[in-house]
Amino acid sequence: MAVSTTKIAILNLALPMRLKHIQSSLRNSKFIYACSFCGSSHQRSFTKYSSVKSNQRVNTDGGEKLSRKEWKSVIGLEIHAQIKSASKLFSGAGTQFGMSPNTQVSLFDAAFPGTLPVLNQKCVQAAVRTAKALGCHINRVSKFDRKHYFYADMPAGYQITQQRHPLAVGGSLTYVFQCSSTSRVERRSARLIQIQLEQDSGKSLHDLENGISLIDLNRAGVGLMEIVTAPDFTSGDDAASFVKDLRDILVALGTCDGRMAEGSMRVDANVSVHLPGDPLGIRTEVKNLNSTKNIRLAIDSEIQRQIEVLENGGVIENETRSFHAEDGQTVAMRDKEKLLDYRFLPEPNLPPLVIHLDGSTVSSGSSSLYVTLEEAECGKDKVLLPEQQRIILETKYGVPLIHSVVLVRHGLFDLFEVLVTHHNCDTRATAAILKTSFMSFLDDQKEEVTRNPVTTEQLAELIHIFQRGEISSSSLSIVLCELSTNSHHSCQSIIEERGLWMESNNDIILAAIEEVLAKNPQNVKSYKKGKVNQLKVFTTKVMKILEGKASASHIQSLIKDKLDK
């Protein structure tokens, strides 16, 4: 143990020194790459670890010189979604997050000899609902396997899964791709390979200083749906957009709570790069990505690393890597080629799982699980899924896709429909207020949409007042905050008490404009020399004097008229 601890200490000392050297020598390099979104070429600065100079043309395959922009990346995902269930997949132990270590562990979870698995019917129903919603083919017969590997947080020495005979295969998901560097959005589709049921593992907590590892088995045996995609993604943004939409679907179905920060959804990304016309490259697997931001950053970092290795004459190893958010890099964990043989064997203590979707009865003593057609399809027919909500917003109400994405993702669809259909609110004004002022208000209050203190009637009244141009957007936010503490007051009474009515007297507005122009002569000269962006500077200053109680566009128009005389 002492030798091992010494080695760890040496590694911990050497690694920061090596990273510092790498950062110093490789900083401020750039890549030219083909944007998968718009198709044009961009220059992107990877300010940390690129060792290839901007536009450098290097010899690849011992012959033709190709520029960096010709590399193509291919990404496939494995999403591990914890099933929302009160008990585990094969035992009656609880699944509540945040409990004291090892307080939700049955004898089976701890792999005591003689204990047997008992399949949780609710977990199977949740997986079937998910598969139906994603358009998968439900296999009437699926089987459980043992996936053998030794790790302390897997006390049995194997994981019960469905690698060879999964619950469902095929399917696809239409999702909204959002580019993190632009505001444009578009619909894309990704294929699914399979959905399988499996056990989650426990948690290992390593104390390197004392040379010990602590094991918490609370998570061991929690039911997982592993959703495996085809390699249909081309960038970190692309993969992250897919995961966001998948998470929204699972939450809408009630099959997973989608709390990635708590480990309810974890993503493994398989990443490779290749040149046009060449076979797919050797892939690496980046494990346990627990946020959509980390998915984007980890994939882009791994793509960058692989291109660097190949363009410098290296070889990509088929290995498992982890992502360190602190320095934005992926780090090798283990050589995957040496771990491919998991010795999958049939699980002898679980008979084949037979799903009955046609309403047929199950014979007495049958080992199959009976799921009715209604239970299986409620996820698709009875719940309005995010894409269906977006289509309604676009086709029925004329809300652009870029706005409908925000409304649906934040659970504002039902509220929007009530405001527009029952309270006759303008669709454009309602969408704008909900996705800006109202969302900011909820964030400040740390409340969910369904628990916010403002009633639908109060919100409708406020939207109508704003729609008539009687208050500004900043005043609207003030009224929302007041309603959270004085819910029995009307919007009009709050506006009266706070003096928030829009200033309609042009003389007062012009006086404020005169004051601003007089105090900023240099800005006036700049404007008259052609720097029209000074208009925004003047408008902001006038709005500050008027405490936001005037239309910004009206103020800007008056300023322009005055300066252009």
Sequence and secondary structure as in RCSB ss.txt:
>XXXX:A:sequence
MAVSTTKIAILNLALPMRLKHIQSSLRNSKFIYACSFCGSSHQRSFTKYSSVKSNQRVNTDGGEKLSRKEWKSVI
GLEIHAQIKSASKLFSGAGTQFGMSPNTQVSLFDAAFPGTLPVLNQKCVQAAVRTAKALGCHINRVSKFDRKHYF
YADMPAGYQITQQRHPLAVGGSLTYVFQCSSTSRVERRSARLIQIQLEQDSGKSLHDLENGISLIDLNRAGVGLM
EIVTAPDFTSGDDAASFVKDLRDILVALGTCDGRMAEGSMRVDANVSVHLPGDPLGIRTEVKNLNSTKNIRLAID
SEIQRQIEVLENGGVIENETRSFHAEDGQTVAMRDKEKLLDYRFLPEPNLPPLVIHLDGSTVSSGSSSLYVTLEE
AECGKDKVLLPEQQRIILETKYGVPLIHSVVLVRHGLFDLFEVLVTHHNCDTRATAAILKTSFMSFLDDQKEEVT
RNPVTTEQLAELIHIFQRGEISSSSLSIVLCELSTNSHHSCQSIIEERGLWMESNNDIILAAIEEVLAKNPQNVK
SYKKGKVNQLKVFTTKVMKILEGKASASHIQSLIKDKLDK
>XXXX:A:secstr
 HHHHHHHHHHHHHHHHHHHHHHHHHTTEEEEEE TTT SEEEEEETTT  S TT  EE TTS EE GGG EEEE
EEEEEEE   SB SSS  B  TT  TTSS  TTTTT TT      HHHHHHHHHHHHHTT EE SEE  EEEE  
BTTBTTSEEEE SSS SEE  EEEEEEE TTSS EEEEEEEEEEEEEEE   EEEEETTTTEEEEE SSTT EEE
EEEE S B SHHHHHHHHHHHHHHHHHHTS    GGGTSEEEEEEEEEE TTS     EEEEEE SHHHHHHHHH
HHHHHHHHHHHTT     EEEEEETTTTEEEEEEEGGGG     EE TTS  EEB  S     TT  SB   HHH
HHHHHHTS  HHHHHHHHHHHH   HHHHHHHHHTT HHHHHHHHHHS   HHHHHHHIIIIIHHHHHHHT  GG
G SS HHHHHHHHHHHHTTSS HHHHHHHHHHHHH TTS HHHHHHHHT S    HHHHHHHHHHHHHH HHHHH
HHHTT TTHHHHHHHHHHHHTTT S HHHHHHHHHHHHT 
